[in-house]
Amino acid sequence: MSILAVCTGSAERLPGKSYKTGIFKHPVETPVMVDRQGLIGDAICNRKHHGGVDQAIYGMGSIDLDWWSAELGDSLVPGTFGENLVIEGVDSRSISVGDRFATGHILLEVTSTRIPCATFAARMRDPGFAKRFYKAARPGFYCRVLKEGSVQAGEAVTYAPFSGDRICMPEMLETYGRNLSGADRARYLAAPIHHKLRAKLSGG
């Protein structure tokens, strides 16, 4: 397992929109420094919904991008979905909250799934893409940074699955905004979920 691509972006305006977004990411070959907020120099324009310590890094697996390339009939370059990292050999359908990815310099912990928004649909030039993304259930994963350092394409990655009850990314996507049963609520709170979801489930 290795880092297939590291992607950053600058603030750009979407066609027909008045606001700027950092969703346009592009692969970089040189090492990029990573702190608790994510890749240094990567644009995050709407910090109410994006970024922060529990959404510092957005990752996708190479298996996800290969699937989407076949689905869309076009070879997708890393960064197309706004992802910061593409990890070789990973399928986000099998990734769960609390799973960890480590290189020789950084340590990441999965906190939540990606929820598609209108900006994402506009970037894909398809008003129905958010619904299509939901249906595909290959949402990628957000991570917090447990160890700061640098990251570069080609680095080896070590994967450590969460030892508790697993909450996979498709399940998080499916249950987003819905009421959970008591058992599922307890299971979610026992995992290192995104702090905003934790506050919501805790009644905060």
C-alpha atoms as one frame of an Amber mdcrd trajectory, in Angstrom:
protein
   0.000   0.000   0.000   1.341   3.445  -0.909   0.423   7.080  -1.504  -0.564
   7.181  -5.157  -1.095  10.955  -5.237  -0.998  14.037  -3.017  -3.320  16.792
  -4.232  -3.703  20.446  -3.296  -5.682  23.318  -4.743  -6.083  27.076  -4.774
  -9.258  29.122  -4.482 -11.070  29.099  -7.829 -14.458  30.318  -8.971 -16.936
  27.766 -10.278 -18.488  28.607 -13.664 -21.722  30.517 -13.108 -21.139  30.868
  -9.363 -20.255  33.952  -7.336 -18.152  32.173  -4.732 -14.743  30.546  -4.783
 -14.013  26.960  -3.799 -10.965  24.858  -3.052 -12.470  21.711  -4.590 -10.215
  21.853  -7.651  -7.222  19.769  -6.539  -4.171  18.827  -8.578  -1.393  16.283
  -7.923   1.939  17.614  -6.674   5.226  15.730  -6.844   7.161  17.472  -4.075
   6.675  16.789  -0.338   3.833  18.705   1.313   3.824  19.595   4.993   0.839
  18.403   7.022  -0.378  19.962  10.275  -3.542  19.455  12.328  -5.539  21.469
   9.789  -4.386  19.449   6.780  -2.049  20.069   3.854  -0.282  23.395   4.252
  -1.031  25.635   1.270  -4.233  23.804   0.304  -7.191  26.160  -0.121 -10.284
  25.672   2.051 -12.820  28.392   1.311 -15.904  27.440   3.325 -14.675  26.491
   6.771 -18.181  26.207   8.165 -18.631  22.933   6.277 -15.114  21.982   5.156
 -11.759  21.539   6.796 -11.025  21.672  10.507  -9.146  19.208  12.676 -11.585
  16.338  12.075 -11.785  16.933   8.317  -8.136  17.808   7.846  -7.463  15.298
   5.057  -9.906  13.893   2.508  -8.811  10.537   1.146  -9.926   8.260  -1.659
  -8.748   4.815  -2.660  -7.325   3.970  -6.062 -10.057   1.319  -6.345 -12.673
   4.062  -5.934 -11.170   6.187  -8.679 -10.821   3.191 -10.991 -14.500   2.353
 -10.415 -15.587   5.926 -11.096 -13.422   6.096 -14.223 -15.262   3.048 -15.594
 -18.633   4.400 -14.448 -18.112   7.811 -16.058 -16.326   6.500 -19.136 -13.337
   8.757 -18.555  -9.977   8.300 -16.869 -10.152  10.418 -13.719  -6.973  12.114
 -12.601  -6.256  12.269  -8.853  -7.902  15.307  -7.290 -11.026  15.179  -9.483
 -13.283  14.728  -6.452 -11.376  17.241  -4.348  -9.405  14.559  -2.530  -6.077
  15.344  -0.874  -4.712  11.800  -0.891  -5.221   8.788  -3.131  -4.076   5.579
  -1.485  -3.176   2.671  -3.726  -5.188  -0.507  -3.240  -7.832   1.027  -0.960
 -11.599   0.713  -1.463 -13.398   3.284   0.683 -16.387   0.971   1.078 -14.275
  -1.103   3.472 -12.868   1.833   5.470 -14.303   2.527   8.927 -14.136   5.230
  11.563 -11.004   4.775  13.645  -8.966   3.093  10.911  -5.472   4.539  10.738
  -3.036   5.210   7.901   0.624   5.851   8.640   3.621   6.791   6.527   7.110
   7.327   7.854   6.158  10.905   8.762   2.412  11.283   9.433  -0.401   9.378
  11.140  -4.040   9.783  10.101  -7.228   8.529  11.756 -10.537   8.221   9.897
 -13.357  10.294  11.426 -16.204  10.474   8.928 -17.461  10.061   5.410 -17.779
  12.642   2.675 -21.272  14.073   2.196 -21.745  15.343  -1.379 -22.932  18.935
  -1.722 -24.085  21.360  -4.417 -20.525  22.603  -4.936 -19.401  19.051  -5.662
 -22.228  18.606  -8.190 -21.320  21.915  -9.852 -17.671  20.907 -10.032 -18.708
  17.673 -11.785 -20.983  19.677 -14.131 -23.909  17.412 -13.242 -26.811  18.698
 -11.081 -27.696  15.104 -10.218 -24.208  14.009  -9.267 -24.759  14.244  -5.505
 -27.544  11.673  -5.746 -25.388   9.511  -8.004 -22.533   9.743  -5.492 -24.841
   8.656  -2.657 -26.063   5.687  -4.659 -22.544   4.524  -5.552 -21.611   4.411
  -1.827 -17.918   5.012  -2.544 -17.631   8.260  -0.582 -14.007   8.411   0.460
 -13.084   9.296   4.020 -12.075  12.273   6.153  -9.185  11.991   8.600  -7.755
  13.848  11.546  -3.990  14.244  11.805  -2.540  12.477  14.854   1.083  13.046
  13.861   2.231  16.024  11.820   4.954  15.830   9.213   5.294  15.693   5.450
   3.710  13.513   2.798   4.739  12.720  -0.762   3.477  10.545  -3.580   5.180
   7.155  -3.630   5.565   6.787   0.134   4.654   3.453   1.686   1.513   3.342
   3.847   0.718   1.116   6.791  -2.970   0.434   7.479  -4.316  -0.419  10.939
  -8.055  -1.211  11.230 -10.070   0.071  14.190 -10.244  -2.530  16.951 -13.784
  -1.704  18.082 -17.168  -2.095  16.384 -16.767  -0.944  12.800 -18.749   1.905
  11.253 -17.981   1.796   7.548 -18.159   4.771   5.223 -21.236   3.552   3.266
 -23.116   3.128   6.565 -22.214   6.657   7.690 -23.348   7.997   4.338 -26.639
   6.094   4.505 -27.430   7.193   8.085 -26.463  10.858   7.608 -29.202  13.081
   9.024 -31.280  10.137  10.232 -32.192   9.101  13.748 -30.142   6.180  15.019
 -31.344   3.343  17.195 -30.045   3.310  20.748 -27.613   0.511  19.928 -26.263
   2.255  16.829 -25.990   5.570  18.662 -23.895   3.893  21.371 -21.754   2.225
  18.695 -21.117   5.544  16.972 -20.213   7.277  20.228 -17.771   4.489  21.084
 -15.803   5.229  17.896 -13.567   8.293  17.251 -16.171  10.029  15.082 -16.078
  13.642  13.885 -16.596  16.020  16.821 -19.648  17.668  15.224 -21.423  14.333
  14.836 -20.419  13.410  18.379 -21.943  16.627  19.711 -25.155  15.995  17.776
 -25.487  12.413  18.990 -24.669  13.483  22.526 -27.384  16.130  22.433 -24.876
  18.967  22.499
